[in-house]
Structure formats: structure tokens, C-alpha cells
Amino acid sequence: MRKLAFAATTAAFLAPMPVSAATIDTFKVANWTVGAYTNNTTSRFSHCAASGRYKNGLTLIFSVTETLQWGISFLNPEWNIREGREIDIDFKIDNGRVNYARARAVNSKQIVAKLPDSVELFNQFRYGSRLVVSINDGRPVPFNLSDTNQMLTEVLRCAQRYKGYVDRGGGGLNQGSRDLGSRDERLSRIPDDSDDLRGERRQPQQQQPQQTTSQQAAVGPTAESRAEAMEIATNILRRANFDIPVQKPEQLSDELRNKFDAVWRGEGMLGTLRILDGPRATTLDKVRGGLISSDAVTCKGKFASGALPAMSGSQSQSIFTSCEGESNWSVYYIAIPRRQGGLYLIGISGSGEVASRLQNVANAYRTVALEVLER
């Protein structure tokens, strides 16, 4: 595991540096608010952070920097601390040993402490149930560690995802790439008339040449492609900490079974994986163009689409399409070159309320998929 140490702050809650931070992206993980931020002086990515406010009046913040340094922070609007003052804190997770740290007041309302480069401590926060903190020998203050496994995993991935990012437009991803993130994973479908990621309902007929039954059968899954896809999808779901099983072919409708090599469902979204090789082979450009054009036809409202820049060192391409109308939907696609030839095409889709929060899920899939398939 790479080094973990203290992180700089969120724009809203943390300010360990004299300059403020510009927001690249924000999203929710359970009851935590997670964000990625740049340094306003350099416009480079500085850190990701997650904050949660508790009934005891304190806001608890965890953050991870570009170099994977991590730390913890506490904010209380009732405090009046001299900026720069150093304060001792001790804390214990569940029935573990007492840990000690030295915090610094970054303003009158907030203190920040570095945490040791310890995988063991990081995992205690991830899997623990209760944190008890004593600040400057004061009375112990309890915090329930709800959803910290998912939250800390996402904060760490967030820092890995934006490593090397530079905001060249001055607006961060909230004005561009955040929307592109919702486009991120629409590449999971092969663009043809029988494709439908928004559920098992068929969409209106698309204006493309019809395939014959024999042609459709020729591009369907094989036993070999299905076995490979099932193994890959299971690995991605496990690494992403999604407790979602890959469905067996007999559990699927004919449309899904005859189209995709692997399918999974969870929390209102549908995930798919296709291996585009042999008779199903295509190119990244054809996949991207076909997906956008076919999805635009099915949208009966305001249509949006776009592409994310490739992650550093990656040959993958990621796009998204979305529709706002009587029925809102979003789909994220990731196309990844396959070492043996061809492409992997991953798709994550959702409609209604799920569509509005699909970006967070898609970002997690993208990061893990690249770890599984490119490294």
C-alpha cells in the first residue's frame, strides 16, 4: 500500500493552507459529502476530502492528498481558537488502543491532525463502529463510524483518480468534467437496435439498418466470452466493495442474455459487460459514435453526451449520455482495449432518481475496472 498521511482541506470545511481550494467535483457517499479540490495558486489537484456533521455539534473530516497522505480534522462553529495553536488529541476506535496525534488550529473553528502512515489504522477507521476523541484533555466525544469503509475507499480512489489533474480552464470539473463524469460509462453497449441498458423495456426503433436473426446470433455471447466476462465482472464488483452478484444467464431476459456477456443489478442500476472480439470486433471510435447517436435517437427530451480525458497511462475511453424528459436516464460507458485483441465494453445505467446519482457509482467502476484490466 502506498503512503498515507494528512491531506489538505475541503473548500467548505478545511483550510490548512493559506489559499482556498477550488472544487473539481463533489458527490455523496451515504451521509458523507466527498469532494476533490485544487490549490488555487497552482490550479493543480491537491486533495480529496469527506465530511460528516454529527449531533454533538462537530464536523468530522477525513482527507487524502495527491501523494496519498491522510489526516483527520474537527470543526466546531462554537470554538474560538487562536490560529496556529497546537493541540493534543487522543482517540480510540472500538476497544483498540489509544492513539495520540498533534493537531493545529487552521482557523478559529477548526483543527487538523496528521495521521500515521499505517494501513492498520486506516482499516480500523474503515471497519470500526465507534470513534471516541478527547481534544486537549477534554471530555471524550463519541462519533459513530457509519459507512466509513465505503467513504474512505472512495476518498482514496478519488485522490488516485485526480492525481496529476490541472485545471486549465479555471472552472474545475463542476463546469465541465463533472457532467462528463456522468457520461463516463455509456460505452458498455454495442450500438445496435436490440441494445437497451435502461432496463428490459425496448426503446423506440432506432434509425439504423436492421440485423437479421443470423447476424444477431453471430454477435451474441459465447461460452468462452461469457466465462471470461463473468470472472472479470465478479472481480470488479469485489474490488469496488459492491455486494452485487453477477446474474446467471438463466436469470436474464432473452434480450439481455443474448446481448451481454455479463449482467448485474443493484440499487436501481444495471451493469453490463461485453467482450467485443472476433465477429463482434469494432473500434473505439465506432463504439463512441454509435452509442451517442443511438442514444440521442431514443431520448425524447434534452439529450447530453460527452467524453472524459483518458486517465494517465490508460488506453481506455469513457463517455456518457443522459436524457432529461418524461423519463430521465443516464448511462456511463467505459471501453478498454483487450490484451488478447478486441475491446471490453462496460456500461452502467440508471433512470429516475438513480440517474441523478449514477456518476458516483460510475466513477468507482471506472477506477477499479482499469485496475483489473490494464494493470
N, C-alpha and C positions, 0 to 999 in steps of 0.2 A: 504493500500500500504506500502511495506517495505521502509526503509530509503533510500534516495538517497543523495549522496554527491559527492565530487570530485573524479575523477579517476586518476590513474597513466597514462602513455602516450603510444602512439603508437611508435613502434620502429623507424619509419621513421620521425615522426614529434615531438613527445613528449618525454621529458626526465626529469620528476620531481624527479626521483630517481637517485642516483649516479651510478647505474648499468644499463646496457642496457637491453632491453627486447627481448626475443626470440619469434618468430612468431609461433603461433599454427595454425592459419587459417586466410585467407583474402578472401573477396568477395566484390562484388559491390552491392550497393543499389541505384538505379537511378544513380546520378552523384557523390555519396559519396563512398569513399573507407572505408570499415569496416574491422577491424581485431581483433583477440583475441591474447593475449600476456601473456607470463610468466615472472616472475622475474628470471633473470639469476643466482642469488645467491641461491635461494631456489628451482628453477625449478617448482614452483607452479604457477597456473594461477593467474595473478594479475589484469587484466582489459581487457575490450573491448573498442575500440575507433573508431570513424568515422571522416574522414577529407574531406574537400572540399576546393579547391582553387578558389579564386574569382578574377575578373578582376581588383579589387582595389589593387592587389598585396599581399593580406593577405590570409593565410590559416586558416580556422575556424575548430576547432576540438572539438568534444564532447566525453566524456569518462565516463565509468561506471565500478567500481571496483567489486571485488568478494562480498563485503559487500553492494553493490548497492549504494555506494557513487558516486556522479556525479559532473562534473565540465565542464568548458569551457576553451579553450586555443586559443591563437592567435600567429601565426608565420609570420614573415616578414624577408626575406633574406636581406633587406636593413637596418634592425635595428643593432645597436651596443650598447647593454645594459649590464651593469655590472651584472654578475650572482649573484643572491641573492637579488637584489634590489626589493623593494616592490613598487607597482604602483597601484594607484586608477583607477578603471574603473567604468563607469556608462553606463547603456544600457536600451533601451526601445523597447518593441515589439508592433508593430502597434500603436494604440492610448492608450496603457496602461500606467501605472505609471512608473516613472524612478526607476530602481533598481541599487543598489550600491554593489560593490564587491572589495575585495583587492586581487590583483594579485601579483605573484612573478616571477621574471625572472629566468628560469631554465637554460638558457644559453643566449648568446648574441643576439639571434634571436627570442626568444620565451618567452611568459609569460603565466602563468597558474593561474586560479582563481577557488576557490571552489564556488559552488552554494548552496543556502539554501535548506534544506530538505523540499521542497514544491511541492506537487502534482500540485497545481495551476500553478506554474511557469513552471514545466515540460510540462504541457499540453499547456501552452502559446507557448512554443517553438515548440511543435508538430503541433499545428493548426494555428500558426501565419503566416503572409505573409512577414513581413519585420522587421529586427532587425537593430537598429541604436546604435552604440557603440562609446563612447568617452573615449579615453585612456589618463590618466594623464592630464585631462582638455584640450585635443587637439580637433581638429575639428572632428565633428561627421562622422563616417564611416558607410555607409549602407551595409547590407547583405540581399539578398533575401533568405527567408527560404523555398526553394524549396524541396519538398519530405521529410521534416523533420519528419512528422508523421510516415512514413514508416521507415525512417532511425533510429529515436530514439527508436521506438518499437523494431527494430532488434538489436540495441546495448544493450538494456535492456535484451532482450531474450538471447543474446549472453553471457552476464555476468551470467545469470541464468543457461544457458546450461553448461558452463565450470566451474561452482563453484565446488571446490574440486579437479579439474584436476591437476595431477602432471605429468610432462614429465619425464618418467623414461628411455627414450631412448636417450635423448639429442637432438632429432631432431624435436620436435614439431609435429604437425599433418600434416605439409606440406610434410613430408616424409612417412606418413602412413595413419593417420586417416583422413586427408583431402580427400584422394582418397576414403577411406571407407565411408566418408560422401556422396560421390556420389553414393555409393551403398545403402545408408541409407534406401530407401523406396521401394525397389523392392518387398517387401513381400505382396503387395496388391493383387497379383493374386493367385488363387489356381492353382497348377501346373497340368494342363491337356491340351489336344490337342486343345481345342477350345479357349484357352486363348490368347489374343493379346492386350497388353497395348500400343503398339506403333501406334495405330490408328485402323481404321476399316478394314485395309487390313489383310488378313490371311497370316501368316508366313508359310514357307515350313513345310510339315508334320513332326512332331516330332516322334522320335523312341520310342513311348510308346503305350501300348495296347489301341485300340480304345474303346470308350464307346458306348454303344448302345443308341438309342434315349431315351428309357425309363430311362436309368441310368442318362443321361444328364438332363432330365426333373426332376429327383428326387433331383438333387443338385441345381436346379435353385432357384431364389428368391421366397419367399412367400410374401403375402400381409403384414404380420406382420414384417418379416425381412426387407422388403423394407421401411416400415414406420419408423422403428427404425433407419435404416441406413440414411434415408433422414434427420431425425431430427439431428442425430449426425454430418453428413457432413455439414449441414447448420450451426450448432453451431461452428464447427471447422473453417469454412471459415469466419464466422463473427468475431470470436476472433482473427483470423490471419490477419484481415483487408484486405482480398481478396474479391473484389467486383465481385464475380463469382457466378452465380446461379447454384443450383443443377438441372440437367436436368430431365424433366418428362419422364417416361418410353416410352410414345408415340413419344418422340423426338429422340429416340435411334434406332440404327440398331438392327436387331434381335440378332446378336451376342452379343452386349453389353447388351441389355435388358435382355437376357436370362442368362447372366453370372453374372452380378454385381447387388448388392442391391442399390447402388447409384453411379452416374457418374457425373462429372463436367468437364468443359473445360475452359481454359483461357490462353491467351498469348502463344499459341502454345503447351501447355502441356495438358495432360489428367490425371485426378484424378479419382480413383475408391475406393469403399469401399465394402467389403464383410463381412457378418456375418457367420462364419463357425461353425455351431452348428447343432445338430440333424443329418440328413443324410449327411450333408456336414462337419461334425466334423473331425478334424485332429489334429496333434500335431505340436508344434513349430519346432521340428527337421525335420519332414516330409515336412513341408512347405518350410523351408530354403533349404533343399537339393533338393527338387523338382524344386524350382524356379531356382536355379543356374544351375542344369543340363539341364532343358528345355530351358533356355535362351542361354546356351552355344551352343546348337544344332542349334538355329536359327541364331547365329552370323556367318557371312561369312567373318570375318576379325579377328582383335585382340580382344580377349574377356578378360574381367577382372571382378572379383567379390570379395566380402569380407563382413565382418560384423563389426559393431561398438560395443564397450562395452556397456552394458546396463547403462542407466543413473542411478544415485544414487537413490535407493529405488524403482526403476521401475522393473517390471517383463517382460517388452517388449523386443523384439529382432528386430534389424534393419539390413538390408543388402542392397547391391546394386549390380547391374550388368550393364555392359556397353560394347559396341561394337564399334570398330573403323574399318571402311572399306569403301565400296562404299556408305553405308548409316550409319552414326553414330547415335547411340541411347544410352540412359541411362534410367534406371528405378530404383526408390528407393522404398523400401518396409518397412512397419512397421507392426509387428504382436504384438497385445496386448491382453492378456487374458481378457475374458469377465466374469464379476461377476456372471452372470446367467449360465455360462458354455460356452465352446467353445472359439473361438477367433474372434477378429476384425482384418481384413487384409486390410491395406491401401496401395495404390500404386500411385506413381506419376511418369509419364513417359514423355519423350520428345525426339525428333530426330533433326538432323542437328544442327543449331546454338543453339536451345533451350537446347539441351543435354549438351552443354558445361557450361551452367549457371544454370542447374537444381538443383545443390546442394544447392544453397541459398534458393530456394523455398522449397526444401525437408526438410531442417533444421527447417524452420519456421513451416511447417506442423507437424514435429515430436514433437517439443516443445509443441505446442498447443494441439495436439492430446492426449498427455499424461496428460495435464491439464484437458481435458474434460473427459477422460475415466478412469483415475487412481486416481483422487483426489476428 
